[in-house]
């Protein structure tokens, strides 16, 4: 992922929006029945496919297509062509009793074998993925409070605000059902759109386009928040499905999580490229954060601390990081007027020279730089 030099250009289609342009799957078959079946499924997925009926003509698109759908009729020809192995090859057969399909799939390195019509729904989903985006899924950054009131939600909202301001299409996901709704931090509580209660039991594939269209849009930021109604439990499958859809349609996904991790929170942490634990520079807060960090580190791969000052105890960010044996992402100094702005529903991180925006800018820049490598 290469960062746009001009955020306005990114939003107009010359920057980050190009990362998710529609891309055609490659269909390799000379079987007219199989061709008709797959084209019908592609139409249902609103996806375009490039049809190649001869393996000899497939080299130009073999390595660049996001998905290769190979008919069993040409599997032997592809094996003899000795093309380099690649990911995302689906071998499609029409006869469940044909054991040879499985054997040739192993020899050519196909990642999946499907039979039609039994597995049509699965293939429609894979083709729809191609229609929604090309390129890698967006990185996820999670925030967790080391103790109650640490400022995790404020950091998450600021990260999303700063990333969006840099031209990255950003999704802010509220993973804390007891947090009161992160849309309040953005002044978006009156904006219409789906909240978690409409998605908490979702299973299977979620359309990225439909999700983005159905969620509240606060300014240019897309937000999935809790409402102020009855507390519900988000099923892990729902969190996984929603985050997969977010990652297909955005450049950055920010998820705010509760201190007490549930199964849905662990699902989010498992796919996070970076997790930030917010800890006030206080002795008791550091002690409280020890258990939170242990729970987070059991699931997440890259966990860092954001230490929030001022420090009446004299604790430095380095001292807190040493006590918790985690790397320090930054020391966040107090920002005059931030609390009042939050009460008024003004998104945090909008002051470009403020401590919060500067810290978030560094985090976002590193995140997208690492993702591009």
PyMOL commands that set and color helices and strands:
alter all, ss='L'
color gray80, all
select helices_A, chain A and resi 7-14+16-20+32-44+55-57+59-62+72-81+99-108+120-132+152-165+182-186+196-198+208-214+236-249+263-270+283-297+317-324+338-343+355-372
alter helices_A, ss='H'
color red, helices_A
select strands_A, chain A and resi 25-28+49-52+68-71+89-93+112-115+139-145+170-175+216-218+221-224+252-257+274-280+303-308+327-332
alter strands_A, ss='S'
color yellow, strands_A
deselect
rebuild
show_as cartoon
